[in-house]
Amino acid sequence: MILVTGATGQLGSDVVSELKQRGLKCLGVDLTELDITDAKGVQTFLKEQEPSCVIHCAAYTAVDNAEDEQVLCMKVNADGTENLAQVCREIGAEMIYISTDYVFGGDGDVPYETDAPKDPKSVYGKSKLSGEEAVLRHLDAYYIVRISWVFGQNGNNFVKTMLKLAETRDELNVVNDQIGSPTYTPDLAVLLCDMALSGKHGVYHATNEGFCSWAEFAAEIMRQSGSACKINPIPSSQYPTKAVRPKNSRLSKASLDEAGFKRLPEWKAALRAYATEERRP
């Protein structure tokens, strides 16, 4: 049985859906069923359920709020992950931990390899790196999967925000000096399920193919949706945020290639797939 944390979230819900489509036995849980920050509760629950693999999608992801809620962010992303990793070791379960481009410093313009030096600039990035370190400390049978710019049908994301704003505005200012790759959750869910069945443990980067700026992403959202809203590219200095955003979020997929995993589709194709799904009754 495969256990999925954060199962009502943007990614977790798609992972559960993909597992069920494949006819695999799974259990999706969220905070109401399992508080990952409760070490004893995690131990009791996992030992009762005896999963063969835990796909850990639950996380504190409010990047700016994390600067003010450091204790809570670390408790969920670092301590919660460690609680799960410890019990996975005890029961012999594999673990797939979802991490982020924020563990890197965000400098330069070269895609980060999986083993590149870590230098998180935000509380969120530091908390997710601590989660990675907990997984490495406790487990041999692990997958650490770093992603970026996530969007899907469930939860809030950049695509929904842009489309909502475009309903009432003629133009929008969007930063153009942060470069990365969108990650469409149904595409990622397929890969995560493939990994869970593969035994090819390791550290991976998994985003949709191709790089763009947030402004380019926004412009493509408008183009595909048929919106007349104009996107004005601006530097990050004109849009200050509480948490530092990486300017370089490019992630190398060499590790996927080496392990024989199929790369995710190109990001513009993923955006088209998102629009098609959204129109379904």
Contacts in CASP RR format, 6 or more apart in sequence:
PFRMAT RR
TARGET T0000
AUTHOR 0000-0000-0000
METHOD contacts of the structure
MODEL  1
MILVTGATGQLGSDVVSELKQRGLKCLGVDLTELDITDAKGVQTFLKEQE
PSCVIHCAAYTAVDNAEDEQVLCMKVNADGTENLAQVCREIGAEMIYIST
DYVFGGDGDVPYETDAPKDPKSVYGKSKLSGEEAVLRHLDAYYIVRISWV
FGQNGNNFVKTMLKLAETRDELNVVNDQIGSPTYTPDLAVLLCDMALSGK
HGVYHATNEGFCSWAEFAAEIMRQSGSACKINPIPSSQYPTKAVRPKNSR
LSKASLDEAGFKRLPEWKAALRAYATEERRP
1 25 0 8 1.000
1 26 0 8 1.000
1 27 0 8 1.000
1 49 0 8 1.000
1 50 0 8 1.000
1 51 0 8 1.000
1 52 0 8 1.000
2 19 0 8 1.000
2 24 0 8 1.000
2 25 0 8 1.000
2 26 0 8 1.000
2 27 0 8 1.000
2 51 0 8 1.000
2 52 0 8 1.000
2 53 0 8 1.000
2 54 0 8 1.000
2 55 0 8 1.000
2 196 0 8 1.000
3 26 0 8 1.000
3 27 0 8 1.000
3 28 0 8 1.000
3 29 0 8 1.000
3 46 0 8 1.000
3 49 0 8 1.000
3 51 0 8 1.000
3 53 0 8 1.000
3 54 0 8 1.000
3 55 0 8 1.000
3 93 0 8 1.000
4 12 0 8 1.000
4 15 0 8 1.000
4 16 0 8 1.000
4 19 0 8 1.000
4 26 0 8 1.000
4 27 0 8 1.000
4 28 0 8 1.000
4 29 0 8 1.000
4 54 0 8 1.000
4 55 0 8 1.000
4 57 0 8 1.000
5 12 0 8 1.000
5 28 0 8 1.000
5 29 0 8 1.000
5 30 0 8 1.000
5 34 0 8 1.000
5 36 0 8 1.000
5 54 0 8 1.000
5 55 0 8 1.000
5 56 0 8 1.000
5 57 0 8 1.000
5 58 0 8 1.000
5 84 0 8 1.000
6 12 0 8 1.000
6 28 0 8 1.000
6 29 0 8 1.000
6 30 0 8 1.000
6 31 0 8 1.000
6 57 0 8 1.000
6 58 0 8 1.000
6 59 0 8 1.000
7 13 0 8 1.000
7 15 0 8 1.000
7 16 0 8 1.000
7 28 0 8 1.000
7 29 0 8 1.000
7 30 0 8 1.000
7 57 0 8 1.000
8 30 0 8 1.000
8 154 0 8 1.000
9 30 0 8 1.000
9 57 0 8 1.000
9 154 0 8 1.000
9 155 0 8 1.000
10 150 0 8 1.000
10 151 0 8 1.000
10 152 0 8 1.000
10 153 0 8 1.000
10 154 0 8 1.000
10 155 0 8 1.000
10 157 0 8 1.000
10 185 0 8 1.000
11 57 0 8 1.000
11 98 0 8 1.000
11 150 0 8 1.000
11 185 0 8 1.000
11 188 0 8 1.000
11 189 0 8 1.000
12 28 0 8 1.000
12 55 0 8 1.000
12 57 0 8 1.000
12 185 0 8 1.000
12 189 0 8 1.000
13 154 0 8 1.000
13 185 0 8 1.000
14 152 0 8 1.000
14 153 0 8 1.000
14 154 0 8 1.000
14 185 0 8 1.000
14 186 0 8 1.000
14 188 0 8 1.000
14 189 0 8 1.000
15 55 0 8 1.000
15 57 0 8 1.000
15 189 0 8 1.000
15 192 0 8 1.000
15 193 0 8 1.000
16 26 0 8 1.000
16 28 0 8 1.000
17 186 0 8 1.000
17 189 0 8 1.000
18 186 0 8 1.000
18 189 0 8 1.000
18 190 0 8 1.000
18 192 0 8 1.000
18 193 0 8 1.000
19 26 0 8 1.000
19 193 0 8 1.000
20 26 0 8 1.000
22 193 0 8 1.000
24 193 0 8 1.000
27 49 0 8 1.000
27 51 0 8 1.000
29 45 0 8 1.000
30 58 0 8 1.000
31 58 0 8 1.000
33 45 0 8 1.000
34 41 0 8 1.000
34 42 0 8 1.000
34 45 0 8 1.000
35 41 0 8 1.000
35 42 0 8 1.000
36 42 0 8 1.000
36 58 0 8 1.000
36 76 0 8 1.000
36 80 0 8 1.000
36 81 0 8 1.000
36 83 0 8 1.000
36 84 0 8 1.000
37 75 0 8 1.000
37 76 0 8 1.000
37 79 0 8 1.000
37 80 0 8 1.000
37 83 0 8 1.000
38 83 0 8 1.000
39 79 0 8 1.000
39 83 0 8 1.000
39 86 0 8 1.000
42 80 0 8 1.000
42 83 0 8 1.000
42 84 0 8 1.000
42 87 0 8 1.000
43 83 0 8 1.000
43 86 0 8 1.000
43 87 0 8 1.000
43 90 0 8 1.000
46 54 0 8 1.000
46 84 0 8 1.000
46 87 0 8 1.000
46 88 0 8 1.000
46 91 0 8 1.000
46 93 0 8 1.000
47 87 0 8 1.000
47 90 0 8 1.000
47 91 0 8 1.000
50 91 0 8 1.000
50 93 0 8 1.000
51 91 0 8 1.000
51 93 0 8 1.000
52 93 0 8 1.000
52 94 0 8 1.000
53 93 0 8 1.000
53 94 0 8 1.000
53 95 0 8 1.000
53 96 0 8 1.000
53 196 0 8 1.000
54 84 0 8 1.000
54 88 0 8 1.000
54 93 0 8 1.000
54 94 0 8 1.000
54 95 0 8 1.000
54 96 0 8 1.000
55 96 0 8 1.000
55 98 0 8 1.000
55 192 0 8 1.000
55 196 0 8 1.000
56 81 0 8 1.000
56 84 0 8 1.000
56 95 0 8 1.000
56 96 0 8 1.000
56 97 0 8 1.000
56 98 0 8 1.000
57 98 0 8 1.000
58 76 0 8 1.000
59 76 0 8 1.000
59 77 0 8 1.000
59 98 0 8 1.000
59 128 0 8 1.000
60 66 0 8 1.000
60 69 0 8 1.000
60 72 0 8 1.000
60 73 0 8 1.000
60 76 0 8 1.000
60 77 0 8 1.000
60 124 0 8 1.000
60 127 0 8 1.000
61 124 0 8 1.000
62 69 0 8 1.000
62 124 0 8 1.000
63 102 0 8 1.000
63 122 0 8 1.000
63 124 0 8 1.000
63 241 0 8 1.000
63 243 0 8 1.000
63 245 0 8 1.000
64 241 0 8 1.000
64 242 0 8 1.000
64 243 0 8 1.000
65 73 0 8 1.000
66 73 0 8 1.000
66 122 0 8 1.000
66 123 0 8 1.000
66 124 0 8 1.000
66 127 0 8 1.000
66 243 0 8 1.000
67 122 0 8 1.000
67 123 0 8 1.000
67 242 0 8 1.000
67 243 0 8 1.000
68 242 0 8 1.000
70 123 0 8 1.000
73 123 0 8 1.000
73 124 0 8 1.000
73 127 0 8 1.000
74 123 0 8 1.000
74 126 0 8 1.000
74 127 0 8 1.000
74 130 0 8 1.000
76 127 0 8 1.000
77 124 0 8 1.000
77 127 0 8 1.000
77 128 0 8 1.000
77 130 0 8 1.000
77 131 0 8 1.000
78 127 0 8 1.000
78 130 0 8 1.000
78 131 0 8 1.000
78 134 0 8 1.000
81 97 0 8 1.000
81 130 0 8 1.000
81 131 0 8 1.000
81 134 0 8 1.000
81 135 0 8 1.000
82 131 0 8 1.000
82 134 0 8 1.000
82 137 0 8 1.000
82 138 0 8 1.000
84 95 0 8 1.000
85 95 0 8 1.000
85 97 0 8 1.000
85 134 0 8 1.000
85 135 0 8 1.000
85 137 0 8 1.000
85 138 0 8 1.000
85 139 0 8 1.000
85 142 0 8 1.000
86 138 0 8 1.000
87 93 0 8 1.000
88 94 0 8 1.000
88 95 0 8 1.000
88 138 0 8 1.000
88 139 0 8 1.000
88 141 0 8 1.000
89 138 0 8 1.000
89 139 0 8 1.000
92 141 0 8 1.000
93 141 0 8 1.000
94 139 0 8 1.000
94 141 0 8 1.000
94 142 0 8 1.000
94 143 0 8 1.000
94 196 0 8 1.000
94 199 0 8 1.000
94 201 0 8 1.000
95 135 0 8 1.000
95 139 0 8 1.000
95 141 0 8 1.000
95 142 0 8 1.000
95 143 0 8 1.000
96 142 0 8 1.000
96 143 0 8 1.000
96 145 0 8 1.000
96 192 0 8 1.000
96 195 0 8 1.000
96 196 0 8 1.000
97 131 0 8 1.000
97 132 0 8 1.000
97 135 0 8 1.000
97 142 0 8 1.000
97 143 0 8 1.000
97 144 0 8 1.000
97 145 0 8 1.000
98 145 0 8 1.000
98 147 0 8 1.000
99 128 0 8 1.000
99 129 0 8 1.000
99 131 0 8 1.000
99 132 0 8 1.000
99 144 0 8 1.000
99 145 0 8 1.000
99 146 0 8 1.000
99 147 0 8 1.000
100 124 0 8 1.000
100 125 0 8 1.000
100 128 0 8 1.000
100 146 0 8 1.000
100 147 0 8 1.000
100 148 0 8 1.000
101 112 0 8 1.000
101 146 0 8 1.000
101 147 0 8 1.000
101 148 0 8 1.000
101 180 0 8 1.000
101 246 0 8 1.000
101 249 0 8 1.000
101 251 0 8 1.000
102 120 0 8 1.000
102 121 0 8 1.000
102 122 0 8 1.000
102 124 0 8 1.000
102 125 0 8 1.000
102 128 0 8 1.000
102 246 0 8 1.000
103 118 0 8 1.000
103 120 0 8 1.000
103 125 0 8 1.000
103 128 0 8 1.000
103 129 0 8 1.000
103 132 0 8 1.000
103 146 0 8 1.000
104 112 0 8 1.000
104 116 0 8 1.000
104 117 0 8 1.000
104 118 0 8 1.000
104 119 0 8 1.000
104 120 0 8 1.000
104 246 0 8 1.000
104 248 0 8 1.000
104 249 0 8 1.000
105 118 0 8 1.000
105 119 0 8 1.000
105 120 0 8 1.000
105 121 0 8 1.000
105 246 0 8 1.000
105 248 0 8 1.000
106 112 0 8 1.000
106 119 0 8 1.000
106 121 0 8 1.000
106 246 0 8 1.000
106 247 0 8 1.000
106 248 0 8 1.000
106 249 0 8 1.000
107 247 0 8 1.000
107 248 0 8 1.000
108 247 0 8 1.000
108 248 0 8 1.000
109 179 0 8 1.000
109 248 0 8 1.000
109 250 0 8 1.000
110 248 0 8 1.000
110 250 0 8 1.000
111 250 0 8 1.000
111 251 0 8 1.000
111 252 0 8 1.000
112 205 0 8 1.000
112 248 0 8 1.000
112 250 0 8 1.000
112 251 0 8 1.000
112 252 0 8 1.000
113 252 0 8 1.000
113 254 0 8 1.000
113 255 0 8 1.000
114 146 0 8 1.000
114 203 0 8 1.000
114 204 0 8 1.000
114 205 0 8 1.000
114 252 0 8 1.000
114 254 0 8 1.000
114 255 0 8 1.000
115 203 0 8 1.000
118 129 0 8 1.000
120 126 0 8 1.000
120 128 0 8 1.000
120 129 0 8 1.000
121 244 0 8 1.000
121 246 0 8 1.000
122 243 0 8 1.000
122 244 0 8 1.000
122 245 0 8 1.000
123 243 0 8 1.000
124 243 0 8 1.000
132 144 0 8 1.000
135 142 0 8 1.000
135 144 0 8 1.000
136 142 0 8 1.000
136 144 0 8 1.000
140 201 0 8 1.000
141 199 0 8 1.000
141 201 0 8 1.000
142 201 0 8 1.000
142 202 0 8 1.000
143 195 0 8 1.000
143 196 0 8 1.000
143 201 0 8 1.000
143 202 0 8 1.000
143 203 0 8 1.000
143 204 0 8 1.000
144 202 0 8 1.000
144 203 0 8 1.000
144 204 0 8 1.000
145 191 0 8 1.000
145 192 0 8 1.000
145 195 0 8 1.000
145 203 0 8 1.000
145 204 0 8 1.000
145 205 0 8 1.000
145 206 0 8 1.000
146 203 0 8 1.000
146 204 0 8 1.000
146 205 0 8 1.000
146 206 0 8 1.000
146 251 0 8 1.000
147 183 0 8 1.000
147 188 0 8 1.000
147 205 0 8 1.000
147 206 0 8 1.000
147 207 0 8 1.000
148 180 0 8 1.000
148 181 0 8 1.000
148 182 0 8 1.000
148 183 0 8 1.000
148 207 0 8 1.000
148 249 0 8 1.000
148 251 0 8 1.000
149 158 0 8 1.000
149 180 0 8 1.000
149 181 0 8 1.000
149 182 0 8 1.000
149 183 0 8 1.000
149 207 0 8 1.000
149 217 0 8 1.000
149 249 0 8 1.000
150 157 0 8 1.000
150 182 0 8 1.000
150 183 0 8 1.000
150 185 0 8 1.000
150 188 0 8 1.000
151 157 0 8 1.000
151 158 0 8 1.000
151 159 0 8 1.000
151 160 0 8 1.000
151 182 0 8 1.000
151 183 0 8 1.000
151 184 0 8 1.000
151 185 0 8 1.000
151 274 0 8 1.000
152 159 0 8 1.000
152 184 0 8 1.000
152 185 0 8 1.000
152 186 0 8 1.000
152 274 0 8 1.000
153 185 0 8 1.000
153 186 0 8 1.000
153 274 0 8 1.000
153 277 0 8 1.000
153 278 0 8 1.000
154 185 0 8 1.000
158 182 0 8 1.000
158 214 0 8 1.000
158 217 0 8 1.000
158 218 0 8 1.000
159 221 0 8 1.000
159 271 0 8 1.000
159 274 0 8 1.000
162 172 0 8 1.000
162 174 0 8 1.000
162 218 0 8 1.000
162 221 0 8 1.000
162 222 0 8 1.000
163 221 0 8 1.000
163 225 0 8 1.000
163 227 0 8 1.000
165 172 0 8 1.000
165 229 0 8 1.000
166 172 0 8 1.000
166 222 0 8 1.000
166 225 0 8 1.000
166 227 0 8 1.000
166 229 0 8 1.000
169 229 0 8 1.000
170 228 0 8 1.000
170 229 0 8 1.000
170 230 0 8 1.000
171 229 0 8 1.000
171 230 0 8 1.000
171 231 0 8 1.000
171 232 0 8 1.000
172 218 0 8 1.000
172 229 0 8 1.000
172 230 0 8 1.000
172 231 0 8 1.000
172 232 0 8 1.000
173 232 0 8 1.000
173 234 0 8 1.000
173 238 0 8 1.000
173 239 0 8 1.000
174 214 0 8 1.000
174 215 0 8 1.000
174 217 0 8 1.000
174 218 0 8 1.000
174 231 0 8 1.000
174 232 0 8 1.000
174 233 0 8 1.000
174 234 0 8 1.000
175 213 0 8 1.000
175 214 0 8 1.000
175 215 0 8 1.000
175 233 0 8 1.000
175 234 0 8 1.000
175 235 0 8 1.000
175 236 0 8 1.000
175 238 0 8 1.000
175 239 0 8 1.000
175 245 0 8 1.000
176 213 0 8 1.000
176 214 0 8 1.000
176 215 0 8 1.000
176 216 0 8 1.000
176 233 0 8 1.000
176 234 0 8 1.000
176 235 0 8 1.000
177 213 0 8 1.000
177 235 0 8 1.000
177 236 0 8 1.000
177 247 0 8 1.000
178 213 0 8 1.000
178 214 0 8 1.000
178 236 0 8 1.000
178 245 0 8 1.000
178 246 0 8 1.000
178 247 0 8 1.000
178 249 0 8 1.000
179 211 0 8 1.000
179 212 0 8 1.000
179 213 0 8 1.000
179 247 0 8 1.000
179 248 0 8 1.000
179 249 0 8 1.000
179 250 0 8 1.000
180 207 0 8 1.000
180 211 0 8 1.000
180 212 0 8 1.000
180 213 0 8 1.000
180 248 0 8 1.000
180 249 0 8 1.000
180 250 0 8 1.000
180 251 0 8 1.000
181 207 0 8 1.000
181 208 0 8 1.000
181 209 0 8 1.000
181 210 0 8 1.000
181 211 0 8 1.000
181 212 0 8 1.000
181 249 0 8 1.000
181 250 0 8 1.000
181 251 0 8 1.000
181 267 0 8 1.000
182 207 0 8 1.000
182 208 0 8 1.000
182 212 0 8 1.000
182 217 0 8 1.000
182 267 0 8 1.000
182 270 0 8 1.000
182 271 0 8 1.000
183 206 0 8 1.000
183 207 0 8 1.000
183 208 0 8 1.000
183 264 0 8 1.000
184 208 0 8 1.000
184 264 0 8 1.000
184 265 0 8 1.000
184 267 0 8 1.000
184 270 0 8 1.000
184 271 0 8 1.000
184 273 0 8 1.000
184 274 0 8 1.000
186 273 0 8 1.000
186 277 0 8 1.000
187 208 0 8 1.000
187 264 0 8 1.000
187 265 0 8 1.000
187 270 0 8 1.000
187 273 0 8 1.000
188 206 0 8 1.000
188 264 0 8 1.000
191 206 0 8 1.000
191 256 0 8 1.000
191 261 0 8 1.000
191 262 0 8 1.000
191 264 0 8 1.000
192 206 0 8 1.000
194 261 0 8 1.000
194 262 0 8 1.000
195 204 0 8 1.000
195 261 0 8 1.000
198 259 0 8 1.000
198 261 0 8 1.000
200 259 0 8 1.000
200 260 0 8 1.000
200 261 0 8 1.000
202 255 0 8 1.000
202 259 0 8 1.000
203 255 0 8 1.000
204 255 0 8 1.000
204 256 0 8 1.000
204 259 0 8 1.000
204 261 0 8 1.000
205 251 0 8 1.000
205 252 0 8 1.000
205 253 0 8 1.000
205 255 0 8 1.000
205 256 0 8 1.000
206 253 0 8 1.000
206 256 0 8 1.000
206 264 0 8 1.000
207 251 0 8 1.000
207 253 0 8 1.000
207 264 0 8 1.000
207 267 0 8 1.000
208 264 0 8 1.000
208 265 0 8 1.000
208 266 0 8 1.000
208 267 0 8 1.000
208 269 0 8 1.000
208 270 0 8 1.000
209 253 0 8 1.000
209 263 0 8 1.000
209 264 0 8 1.000
209 265 0 8 1.000
209 266 0 8 1.000
209 267 0 8 1.000
210 266 0 8 1.000
210 267 0 8 1.000
211 250 0 8 1.000
212 220 0 8 1.000
212 267 0 8 1.000
213 233 0 8 1.000
215 231 0 8 1.000
215 232 0 8 1.000
215 233 0 8 1.000
215 234 0 8 1.000
217 267 0 8 1.000
218 231 0 8 1.000
219 231 0 8 1.000
220 268 0 8 1.000
220 271 0 8 1.000
221 227 0 8 1.000
221 271 0 8 1.000
222 228 0 8 1.000
222 229 0 8 1.000
222 230 0 8 1.000
222 231 0 8 1.000
224 268 0 8 1.000
224 271 0 8 1.000
224 272 0 8 1.000
224 275 0 8 1.000
225 275 0 8 1.000
236 245 0 8 1.000
236 247 0 8 1.000
253 263 0 8 1.000
256 262 0 8 1.000
256 263 0 8 1.000
257 263 0 8 1.000
264 270 0 8 1.000
265 273 0 8 1.000
END
